[in-house]
């Protein structure tokens, strides 16, 4: 019996050991649920290291040192932006010693990270497949020598400049010099008739001659833009203006490495490391169609240097077994181009300003597939906010009271995630919580950083934060930019994933019902006589339906369907009541009441027999002094055919739905009720460059205009802009929610209960709680 007693004593564990095992088990469950990584109990040669990833701020060198203490490491895989690593030892004995590192703490910057290690059967290198460069993209490493690099950097004098030779500007996120021709930030182009007298610097000539000799280009460039980026600075995604420059773009990186992100319009993305002294060659599809940009951050995920193979290619981020973190330094880029003298006739007309039709393009259709949805959102949400972000951000400064009340109710020390934080106006509302924001717009994340807030670039569909960690999440005016119900629900599911059990989320979306409980929202009540601000209706542009600027304002034909679309509860009897108020005769009432129950064909026939043309309906409404400017709107809007009227009458509780063929999206008119749930909202900007920001040009230099604020609420006035400047109209996609639709979306998500739902100034709002039953 004594030996048995001794064995019992041998397996007793302290409270700390038990706590460590529980956390290790929890880490294994999270890896299985969210990454598909299955751990095993029996010893193997391979381990997964939870919390030991690049996403936790752990560098490859730091983790290698710890794991190497107990044995020889065969491979170490660190996927980019993930909170784990995978290690394989030379022997199983070494792996067992590595497993004993469970609970080891690392100091990573200003935070302490605890490692949790578990066995896995194998590390499948095929999971980390190679990613091809965009077509037409070439990277030449070590194109210039360190001596040439120093010579080129010394030739760029930022302290002074001769205006007869160069044009120098300090932009919001970088400073630039132009040689040969000035890139104009007010029109995103060059003045081809006004070359700068100094031409290109002579120190660049040997580099360009080598480009010609090595067949990277057939012609000598005549324009140079020099950009300097400090650590933490970047440039939003953009496509260089087609009409400004010829096909080929050459960009030389000096002083420090960085990572440039390339993205196809359909969503595929490729991250490319640009080492110092490397030459990036863009032509064809990579130059004309793919956007490229640099995310503003101080660390990049890059391949680790291999002292045994100094000449190895360092631009490939697909080899996850060789990645680490790299602190950014001051990088200077020299981007060379040839000024275009004739209109661009490239094979990418959708992205080509030279080939854009003079007439307004046909409105897009509602998406029928995931690919359609990605395209629609890329063009009418992401790209638009890339253009208008700075101006848009300047109009988003006043937090909404009921959002502030929710944030102020959080306990001190609570962890808050603002998914779609925009310019960060809600991140500082409650200074006693730990707030972090994310937004798809790198420019707005940069604004958050400049304001002292913690924020990072992320899509709301896939937020790189650990599950069950947040006490609260907010999503303010974001979900209505997703173009399918499946994608909208996926955002709610992502918010719930982030919450700990008992955590709460606040969601705001724009409402169809801008008039609710007999109260008009500020959006409808706002005067239309405000003068030339972005938020008031521009009467000179009614035909083009251009907004005067609120980000979510302006959607529908002026007061069209105002009665029916705004009050979706107008049944046939309601319509009869309106007719009574309008002093219609009993015979008229009877006719209307009867009509309201007929099919579309019946209505059409009755409308024909009664000679109720649009003008006659308008006359009836006017003569009777009807409340229905709504009815007048119905009658006078040329888009409301008898069949559309019949659809409204037949289903008086809903805005008309899409037909079997994909419906075209309509352009909304400012300060009016909605006639559709899916529509395009104009942003009318006057004066200045795109988005009200300075723009860059060329290579990684164009696109200073900024990018999307994942949208704010809809009734704040925009900053006034002068009437004298030309107008630019951008259109953004919205799905406006009907009463009950947001709640219906939320209850489809497992493990949540709705604490409260309410209507707030033209928005439907929900507070939900995570129950943990998932």
C-alpha positions in Angstrom: 0.0 0.0 0.0 2.9 2.4 0.7 4.1 2.6 -2.9 0.6 3.4 -4.0 0.5 6.2 -1.5 3.7 7.5 -2.9 2.3 7.4 -6.4 -0.7 9.4 -5.3 1.6 12.0 -3.8 3.7 12.1 -7.0 0.8 13.3 -9.2 -0.5 15.9 -6.9 -0.3 19.3 -8.4 -0.3 22.8 -7.0 -3.0 25.3 -7.7 -0.7 27.1 -10.2 0.1 23.9 -12.0 -3.6 23.1 -12.3 -4.4 26.6 -13.5 -1.6 26.2 -16.1 -3.0 22.9 -17.4 -6.5 24.4 -17.7 -5.1 27.3 -19.8 -3.2 24.8 -21.9 -6.3 22.8 -22.6 -8.3 26.0 -23.3 -5.6 27.1 -25.8 -5.9 23.7 -27.5 -9.7 24.0 -27.8 -9.3 27.5 -29.4 -6.7 26.3 -31.9 -9.0 23.4 -32.9 -12.1 25.6 -33.2 -10.6 28.6 -35.1 -7.5 27.2 -36.8 -8.4 23.6 -37.3 -5.2 22.5 -35.4 -5.8 19.3 -33.5 -3.5 18.6 -30.6 -2.7 15.1 -29.2 -1.8 13.8 -25.7 1.0 11.4 -26.6 4.5 12.8 -27.2 5.6 13.5 -30.8 8.4 15.5 -32.4 6.1 18.5 -33.1 4.5 21.1 -30.9 2.1 24.0 -31.4 3.1 27.0 -29.4 0.0 29.0 -28.5 0.6 32.7 -27.8 4.0 32.3 -29.5 3.0 33.8 -32.9 3.9 36.9 -34.8 0.4 38.1 -34.1 1.3 38.3 -30.4 4.4 40.4 -31.1 6.8 37.5 -30.6 9.7 37.6 -33.0 11.2 34.6 -34.6 14.6 35.2 -33.0 13.0 35.5 -29.5 11.0 32.2 -29.9 13.9 30.4 -31.5 16.1 31.2 -28.5 13.6 29.8 -26.0 12.8 26.7 -28.0 16.5 26.1 -28.7 17.3 25.9 -25.0 16.0 22.3 -24.8 17.1 20.8 -28.1 17.8 21.2 -31.8 14.9 22.7 -33.7 14.4 21.2 -37.1 11.7 23.6 -38.4 9.8 26.6 -36.9 6.7 27.8 -38.7 5.2 31.2 -37.8 2.2 32.1 -40.0 1.8 35.9 -40.5 -0.5 37.7 -38.1 -1.4 34.4 -36.2 -1.2 34.0 -32.4 0.7 30.6 -32.6 3.7 28.9 -34.0 4.5 25.3 -34.9 7.9 23.7 -34.0 9.4 20.4 -35.0 12.5 19.1 -33.0 15.1 16.7 -34.3 14.1 14.1 -31.7 11.1 13.2 -29.6 13.2 13.6 -26.4 13.9 17.2 -27.3 10.2 17.8 -28.0 9.3 16.4 -24.5 11.7 19.0 -23.0 10.1 21.6 -25.2 6.7 20.6 -23.9 8.0 21.3 -20.4 8.3 25.0 -21.4 4.6 25.2 -21.0 3.9 28.5 -19.0 7.2 30.1 -20.0 6.8 33.9 -20.1 8.4 36.2 -22.7 8.8 40.0 -22.5 7.6 41.4 -25.9 7.9 45.1 -25.9 5.7 46.4 -23.1 3.7 43.2 -22.6 4.4 39.8 -21.1 3.3 36.8 -23.2 2.8 33.3 -21.7 3.4 30.3 -23.9 1.2 27.2 -23.9 2.6 24.2 -25.7 0.8 21.0 -26.9 1.8 18.1 -29.1 0.6 17.8 -32.7 1.1 14.8 -35.0 2.8 16.6 -37.9 3.4 20.1 -39.3 2.0 20.0 -42.8 4.1 22.3 -44.9 1.6 22.1 -47.8 -0.7 24.3 -45.7 1.5 27.1 -46.5 1.3 27.1 -50.3 3.2 29.5 -52.5 1.4 32.7 -53.5 2.2 34.0 -57.0 3.0 37.7 -57.6 0.3 39.7 -59.5 0.9 39.3 -63.3 3.4 41.9 -64.6 5.1 42.4 -61.2 8.8 41.9 -60.9 11.1 42.5 -57.9 14.8 42.7 -58.4 16.8 42.6 -55.2 20.1 44.3 -54.6 19.6 46.4 -57.7 21.9 49.1 -56.5 24.9 48.7 -54.3 25.2 50.2 -50.7 27.5 52.8 -52.2 25.0 53.8 -54.9 22.2 53.8 -52.2 24.2 56.3 -50.1 25.0 58.4 -53.1 21.3 58.6 -54.1 20.1 59.4 -50.6 22.8 62.1 -50.2 21.6 63.7 -53.4 18.1 64.2 -52.0 18.2 67.4 -49.9 15.1 67.7 -47.8 16.2 70.9 -46.0 15.9 73.2 -49.0 14.9 73.0 -52.7 15.3 75.0 -55.8 11.8 75.7 -57.2 13.3 75.9 -60.7 14.4 72.2 -60.4 12.0 70.4 -58.1 8.7 70.7 -56.3 8.7 69.7 -52.6 5.6 69.1 -50.5 4.9 67.9 -47.0 1.9 65.6 -47.1 -0.1 64.2 -44.2 1.6 60.9 -44.1 4.9 61.5 -45.9 7.0 64.2 -47.7 7.6 64.2 -51.4 9.8 65.8 -54.1 8.9 65.9 -57.8 11.4 66.1 -60.6 10.8 66.4 -64.4 7.0 67.1 -63.9 5.0 67.9 -60.8 2.3 65.5 -59.9 -0.7 67.6 -59.1 -2.7 66.6 -56.0 -5.7 68.7 -56.9 -6.5 66.7 -60.0 -4.4 63.6 -59.5 -2.5 64.1 -62.8 0.4 65.9 -64.3 0.5 69.2 -66.3 2.1 67.8 -69.4 2.8 71.2 -70.9 4.7 72.5 -67.8 7.9 70.4 -67.3 10.2 71.4 -64.5 13.3 72.9 -66.0 15.8 70.8 -64.0 14.7 67.4 -65.4 15.7 64.3 -63.5 18.8 64.4 -61.2 22.0 63.3 -62.9 22.7 60.9 -60.1 19.8 58.8 -61.3 21.0 58.4 -64.9 23.3 55.4 -64.3 20.5 53.6 -62.5 18.0 54.2 -65.4 20.6 53.2 -68.0 21.0 49.9 -66.1 17.2 49.5 -66.2 17.2 49.9 -70.0 20.2 47.6 -70.4 18.6 44.9 -68.2 15.4 45.2 -70.3 13.2 46.3 -67.4 12.2 49.2 -69.6 12.6 50.2 -73.2 12.2 54.0 -72.7 13.9 56.5 -70.3 11.5 57.8 -67.7 11.0 61.6 -67.6 9.2 62.0 -64.2 10.5 61.1 -60.7 8.6 61.3 -57.4 10.7 60.9 -54.3 8.8 59.9 -51.1 10.1 59.6 -47.6 8.3 57.5 -45.0 9.1 57.6 -41.4 8.5 54.5 -39.2 4.7 54.0 -38.8 3.8 55.9 -42.0 2.1 54.3 -45.0 0.0 55.0 -48.1 -3.6 53.8 -48.7 -4.3 51.3 -51.5 -4.6 52.8 -54.9 -4.1 52.4 -58.7 -1.9 54.9 -60.4 -3.8 57.2 -62.7 -3.8 55.6 -66.1 -4.0 58.9 -68.1 -1.0 60.4 -66.3 1.7 57.8 -67.1 2.7 55.1 -69.5 2.5 51.4 -68.6 5.8 50.8 -66.9 6.5 52.1 -63.3 9.8 51.6 -61.6 10.1 52.0 -57.8 13.5 51.9 -56.0 13.5 51.3 -52.2 16.3 52.9 -50.2 17.2 53.1 -46.5 14.8 50.4 -45.1 12.6 47.5 -46.1 8.8 47.6 -46.0 5.9 45.4 -47.0 3.6 46.5 -49.9 0.1 44.9 -50.2 -1.3 44.2 -53.6 -5.1 43.5 -53.9 -7.1 42.4 -56.9 -10.7 43.9 -57.3 -12.1 40.4 -56.6 -10.4 40.3 -53.2 -7.2 38.3 -53.7 -4.3 39.9 -51.9 -0.5 39.4 -52.0 1.9 40.9 -49.5 5.4 41.6 -51.0 8.5 42.5 -49.0 10.4 45.3 -50.6 14.0 45.0 -49.3 16.2 48.1 -49.2 18.1 48.6 -52.5 15.5 46.6 -54.4 13.8 47.6 -57.7 10.0 47.0 -58.1 8.8 46.8 -61.7 5.1 47.2 -62.3 3.5 46.7 -65.7 0.4 45.3 -67.3 -2.2 43.9 -64.8 -0.2 44.7 -61.7 0.1 48.3 -62.7 -3.4 48.9 -64.2 -5.8 46.7 -62.2 -4.3 45.7 -58.8 -4.3 48.3 -56.0 -1.1 48.6 -54.0 -0.5 50.3 -50.7 1.6 50.3 -47.5 -0.2 49.7 -44.2 0.9 52.3 -41.6 2.6 50.3 -38.8 6.0 50.2 -37.0 6.6 46.4 -37.5 6.3 44.2 -40.5 6.1 40.4 -40.9 9.1 39.6 -43.1 11.3 36.6 -43.9 14.1 36.1 -41.4 17.7 36.6 -42.6 19.6 33.4 -43.1 23.3 34.0 -42.6 24.0 30.8 -44.4 22.2 32.0 -47.5 22.5 35.8 -47.8 21.5 35.8 -51.4 18.2 34.0 -50.8 15.0 35.7 -52.1 13.5 37.7 -49.2 10.3 38.9 -50.9 8.3 35.6 -50.6 6.0 35.8 -47.6 4.4 32.4 -48.4 7.2 30.5 -46.7 5.9 30.7 -43.2 8.7 28.6 -41.8 11.0 31.6 -42.1 9.1 34.6 -40.9 9.8 37.1 -38.2 9.0 40.7 -37.1 11.0 43.6 -38.5 10.9 47.2 -37.1 10.5 49.7 -39.8 13.1 52.4 -40.4 13.0 55.5 -42.5 12.4 54.5 -46.1 12.9 56.6 -49.2 11.4 55.5 -52.5 12.3 56.8 -55.9 9.5 56.1 -58.4 10.2 56.7 -62.1 7.6 57.0 -64.9 7.1 58.2 -68.4 4.5 60.9 -68.9 1.7 59.7 -71.2 0.9 61.9 -74.2 -2.1 60.0 -75.6 -5.2 58.6 -73.9 -4.7 55.2 -72.2 -6.2 52.3 -74.2 -5.2 49.5 -71.8 -7.2 46.3 -71.5 -8.7 47.3 -68.1 -11.4 49.8 -68.8 -13.1 49.4 -65.5 -10.1 51.0 -63.8 -9.1 53.3 -66.6 -9.9 57.0 -66.3 -9.2 57.5 -70.0 -11.9 55.0 -70.9 -14.6 56.0 -68.5 -17.9 56.9 -70.4 -18.9 60.5 -70.4 -22.5 59.5 -69.5 -23.0 58.1 -66.0 -22.4 54.4 -66.0 -25.3 52.0 -65.5 -26.0 51.4 -61.8 -24.8 48.0 -60.6 -27.1 45.1 -59.8 -27.7 43.4 -56.5 -25.1 40.6 -56.0 -26.1 37.0 -56.8 -22.9 35.4 -55.6 -20.0 35.8 -53.1 -17.9 37.1 -55.9 -20.5 39.6 -57.0 -20.8 40.8 -53.4 -17.0 41.3 -53.0 -16.9 43.2 -56.3 -19.8 45.5 -55.3 -18.4 46.3 -51.9 -14.9 46.8 -53.3 -16.2 49.3 -55.9 -19.0 51.1 -54.0 -17.8 50.9 -50.4 -14.0 50.3 -50.0 -12.8 52.3 -53.1 -15.2 55.2 -52.4 -13.9 55.6 -48.8 -10.4 55.4 -50.1 -11.2 58.5 -52.0 -13.2 60.6 -49.5 -11.7 59.4 -46.2 -10.0 62.6 -45.0 -13.0 64.8 -45.8 -15.4 62.3 -44.4 -13.4 62.0 -41.2 -13.5 65.7 -40.8 -17.3 65.5 -40.5 -17.3 62.7 -38.0 -16.5 64.2 -34.6 -19.6 64.1 -32.3 -20.2 60.8 -30.6 -23.9 59.8 -30.3 -25.4 60.1 -26.8 -26.8 56.6 -26.6 -23.6 55.0 -27.9 -21.8 57.0 -25.2 -24.2 55.8 -22.6 -23.4 52.2 -23.5 -19.7 52.8 -23.4 -19.9 54.6 -20.1 -21.8 51.7 -18.5 -18.8 49.4 -19.0 -16.8 48.5 -15.8 -13.3 50.0 -15.4 -10.7 47.7 -16.9 -13.2 46.2 -19.5 -11.8 45.3 -22.9 -13.6 47.0 -25.7 -13.3 46.3 -29.4 -14.7 48.9 -31.9 -15.1 46.9 -35.1 -15.3 49.5 -37.8 -13.9 52.3 -35.7 -13.4 54.8 -38.5 -11.5 57.9 -37.2 -11.7 56.6 -33.6 -14.3 59.0 -32.2 -15.7 56.3 -29.8 -12.3 54.9 -28.7 -11.8 57.7 -26.2 -15.3 58.1 -24.8 -14.6 56.0 -21.7 -11.0 56.4 -20.6 -11.4 53.7 -17.9 -11.7 50.8 -20.4 -9.0 49.2 -22.6 -10.2 50.1 -26.1 -8.9 48.9 -29.4 -10.3 49.6 -32.8 -10.1 48.2 -36.2 -11.1 49.5 -39.6 -10.5 48.4 -43.2 -9.2 51.9 -44.0 -5.5 52.3 -43.4 -5.8 56.1 -43.6 -8.4 56.2 -40.8 -6.4 53.8 -38.7 -3.5 56.3 -39.1 -5.8 59.1 -37.9 -6.7 56.9 -34.8 -2.9 56.4 -34.2 -2.3 60.2 -34.5 -5.0 60.7 -31.9 -3.3 58.3 -29.5 -5.8 55.4 -29.9 -4.9 51.8 -30.4 -6.2 50.6 -33.8 -5.2 48.3 -36.6 -6.3 47.5 -40.2 -8.8 44.7 -40.5 -11.9 43.5 -42.3 -15.0 43.2 -40.1 -15.6 39.7 -41.4 -12.2 38.5 -40.0 -10.9 40.3 -37.0 -7.5 39.0 -35.8 -8.3 39.1 -32.1 -8.6 36.1 -29.9 -12.0 34.6 -29.2 -13.8 35.1 -25.8 -11.6 38.0 -24.8 -13.7 41.2 -25.1 -16.1 42.5 -22.5 -17.9 44.6 -25.1 -17.9 45.2 -28.8 -19.5 48.0 -30.8 -20.3 48.0 -34.5 -21.6 51.5 -35.4 -23.0 51.9 -38.9 -20.9 49.1 -40.5 -23.1 46.1 -41.2 -25.4 48.0 -43.6 -22.4 48.2 -46.0 -22.4 44.4 -46.5 -24.4 43.5 -49.6 -25.8 40.0 -48.7 -27.6 38.7 -45.7 -25.0 35.9 -45.3 -22.2 38.5 -45.1 -24.2 40.7 -42.7 -24.8 37.8 -40.4 -21.1 36.8 -40.6 -20.2 40.2 -39.1 -22.6 39.6 -36.2 -21.0 36.1 -35.7 -17.6 37.7 -35.6 -18.6 40.2 -33.0 -20.0 37.4 -30.9 -16.9 35.3 -31.3 -14.8 38.1 -29.8 -17.0 38.5 -26.7 -16.5 36.5 -23.5 -19.5 34.8 -22.1 -21.6 37.6 -20.6 -20.1 40.2 -22.8 -22.3 42.6 -24.7 -22.3 44.1 -28.2 -24.0 47.3 -29.5 -24.9 47.3 -33.2 -26.3 50.3 -35.1 -27.6 50.1 -38.7 -29.4 52.6 -40.9 -33.2 52.2 -40.9 -35.8 52.3 -43.6 -38.1 54.0 -41.1 -36.7 57.5 -41.0 -40.0 58.6 -39.5 -40.9 56.5 -36.5 -43.6 56.9 -33.9 -44.7 60.1 -35.7 -41.2 61.6 -35.2 -39.0 62.4 -38.2 -35.3 61.7 -37.8 -32.8 64.5 -38.0 -31.9 63.2 -41.4 -35.4 64.1 -42.7 -35.9 67.2 -40.6 -32.6 68.8 -41.6 -33.3 71.9 -43.6 -32.5 71.8 -47.3 -31.5 75.5 -47.3 -28.1 75.1 -45.6 -26.1 76.5 -48.4 -23.2 74.8 -50.0 -22.3 72.2 -47.4 -21.8 68.6 -48.0 -24.9 67.7 -46.0 -27.5 69.8 -47.8 -29.1 69.0 -51.1 -27.5 70.6 -54.1 -30.5 71.8 -56.1 -28.5 72.3 -59.2 -27.7 68.6 -59.3 -31.1 67.1 -58.9 -31.0 65.2 -62.2 -27.7 63.6 -61.4 -29.0 62.9 -57.9 -25.7 64.1 -56.4 -25.7 64.5 -52.7 -24.2 67.4 -51.0 -22.3 65.3 -48.8 -23.5 63.4 -45.8 -21.9 60.0 -45.8 -25.1 58.2 -45.4 -27.5 60.9 -46.5 -29.1 61.2 -49.8 -30.7 58.2 -51.2 -34.1 58.4 -52.9 -36.0 60.3 -55.6 -37.1 63.4 -53.9 -39.9 62.4 -51.5 -40.8 59.6 -53.9 -42.8 57.0 -52.1 -42.4 59.2 -49.0 -45.7 58.1 -47.6 -45.4 54.5 -48.5 -41.7 53.9 -48.1 -41.3 55.8 -44.9 -44.4 54.3 -43.3 -44.3 50.7 -44.4 -47.4 49.9 -42.4 -49.8 51.6 -44.8 -52.2 48.9 -45.6 -55.0 49.3 -48.1 -57.1 50.8 -45.3 -54.4 53.3 -44.5 -54.3 54.4 -48.1 -58.1 54.8 -47.9 -57.7 56.9 -44.8 -55.2 59.2 -46.6 -57.7 59.5 -49.4 -60.4 60.5 -46.9 -58.1 63.2 -45.4 -57.5 64.5 -48.9 -61.3 65.1 -49.2 -61.7 62.4 -51.9 -65.2 61.3 -52.5 -66.6 58.1 -51.2 -66.5 56.8 -54.7 -62.8 57.6 -54.9 -62.2 55.9 -51.6 -64.0 52.8 -52.6 -62.0 52.7 -55.8 -58.7 53.0 -54.0 -59.6 50.5 -51.3 -60.6 48.0 -54.0 -57.5 48.6 -56.0 -55.3 48.0 -53.0 -56.3 44.3 -53.0 -55.8 43.7 -56.7 -52.8 42.1 -58.3 -50.3 44.1 -60.3 -52.2 43.4 -63.5 -55.5 44.4 -62.0 -54.0 47.6 -60.7 -52.5 48.3 -64.1 -55.8 47.7 -65.8 -57.7 49.8 -63.3 -55.1 52.6 -63.5 -55.5 52.4 -67.3 -59.3 52.4 -67.2 -59.4 55.3 -64.8 -56.9 57.2 -66.8 -54.8 57.6 -63.7 -51.6 58.7 -65.2 -48.8 59.9 -63.0 -49.8 63.5 -63.7 -53.5 62.9 -62.8 -52.5 61.3 -59.5 -50.3 64.3 -58.8 -53.1 66.6 -59.7 -55.5 64.8 -57.3 -53.0 65.0 -54.5 -52.3 68.6 -55.1 -56.0 69.7 -55.5 -57.0 67.8 -52.4 -54.1 69.4 -50.4 -53.1 65.8 -49.5 -50.6 65.2 -46.8 -49.1 63.1 -49.5 -46.5 65.0 -50.9 -45.9 61.3 -50.6 -48.7 60.5 -53.1 -47.5 63.4 -55.2 -44.1 61.9 -55.2 -45.5 58.5 -56.1 -47.4 60.1 -59.0 -44.6 62.3 -60.3 -41.7 59.9 -60.1 -41.3 58.5 -63.5 -39.9 55.3 -62.1 -43.0 54.3 -60.2 -45.0 52.3 -62.8 -48.4 50.9 -62.1 -46.8 47.5 -61.4 -44.6 49.1 -58.7 -47.6 50.8 -57.2 -49.4 47.4 -57.1 -46.4 45.9 -55.4 -46.6 48.5 -52.7 -50.4 48.2 -52.3 -50.3 44.4 -52.2 -47.6 44.3 -49.5 -48.2 47.5 -47.5 -45.8 46.4 -44.7 -42.6 46.1 -46.8 -40.5 48.1 -49.2 -40.6 46.4 -52.6 -38.2 43.5 -52.9 -36.0 42.5 -55.8 -37.5 40.6 -58.7 -36.3 37.4 -60.2 -33.8 39.1 -62.3 -31.1 41.0 -60.3 -32.5 44.5 -59.5 -30.5 47.5 -60.4 -29.5 49.7 -57.5 -31.1 53.1 -57.4 -29.4 56.3 -56.5 -31.0 57.9 -53.4 -31.9 61.6 -53.2 -30.8 63.4 -50.1 -33.1 64.1 -47.2 -35.9 61.9 -48.5 -37.5 58.6 -47.4 -36.3 55.3 -48.9 -37.9 53.5 -51.8 -35.6 50.5 -51.7 -33.6 48.7 -49.1 -30.6 48.3 -51.3 -29.3 51.5 -52.9 -26.4 53.9 -53.6 -25.9 56.9 -51.4 -24.0 59.9 -53.0 -21.2 61.8 -51.4 -20.9 65.1 -53.1 -17.5 66.7 -52.5 -16.6 70.2 -53.9 -13.2 71.7 -54.1 -9.7 70.4 -53.3 -8.2 67.0 -54.2 -10.0 63.7 -53.8 -11.4 63.3 -50.4 -10.1 66.6 -49.3 -6.6 65.2 -48.7 -3.3 65.7 -50.5 -2.7 62.9 -52.9 0.5 61.2 -53.9 1.4 59.9 -57.2 2.9 56.8 -58.9 4.4 53.6 -57.6 3.8 53.5 -53.9 3.4 57.3 -54.1 -0.1 57.9 -55.3 -3.2 57.7 -53.1 -2.7 60.0 -50.2 -6.4 60.7 -50.3 -7.1 58.1 -47.6 -9.7 55.5 -47.4 -13.0 54.3 -46.0 -14.4 55.1 -42.6 -16.4 52.0 -41.9 -19.2 54.2 -41.7 -20.3 56.6 -39.1 -23.8 57.7 -38.4 -25.7 59.7 -40.9 -27.0 63.0 -39.7 -23.9 65.0 -38.9 -23.2 67.9 -41.1 -20.2 68.0 -43.3 -17.6 70.7 -43.2 -18.6 73.6 -45.6 -16.8 73.6 -48.9 -16.8 76.4 -51.5 -19.4 76.6 -54.2 -16.9 77.7 -56.8 -14.9 74.4 -57.0 -16.0 71.6 -59.4 -18.0 68.8 -57.9 -17.0 65.2 -57.5 -19.8 62.7 -56.8 -19.1 59.3 -55.3 -21.7 56.6 -54.6 -21.7 54.2 -51.7 -23.7 51.0 -51.3 -26.1 50.6 -48.4 -28.7 48.0 -47.2 -31.1 49.9 -45.0 -32.8 47.7 -42.4 -36.6 47.3 -41.8 -38.1 47.1 -38.4 -37.3 43.7 -36.9 -34.7 42.8 -39.5 -31.7 43.4 -37.3 -33.2 41.4 -34.4 -33.9 38.6 -36.9 -30.3 38.7 -38.1 -29.0 38.5 -34.5 -31.2 35.6 -33.3 -29.9 33.4 -36.1 -26.5 33.5 -34.3 -26.2 30.8 -31.7 -25.3 31.6 -28.1 -26.7 35.2 -27.9 -29.7 36.8 -26.4 -31.0 40.3 -27.3 -31.1 42.5 -24.2 -32.7 45.5 -25.9 -33.6 46.8 -29.4 -34.6 50.4 -30.2 -34.8 53.1 -32.8 -32.4 56.0 -32.5 -32.5 58.9 -35.0 -33.2 56.8 -38.1 -31.1 53.8 -37.0 -32.1 50.4 -35.7 -30.1 49.4 -32.7 -29.5 46.2 -30.8 -27.7 45.4 -27.5 -27.0 41.6 -27.4 -25.3 39.4 -24.8 -23.3 36.3 -25.3 -24.6 33.4 -23.3 -21.8 31.1 -23.9 -24.0 28.3 -25.3 -22.2 28.0 -28.6 
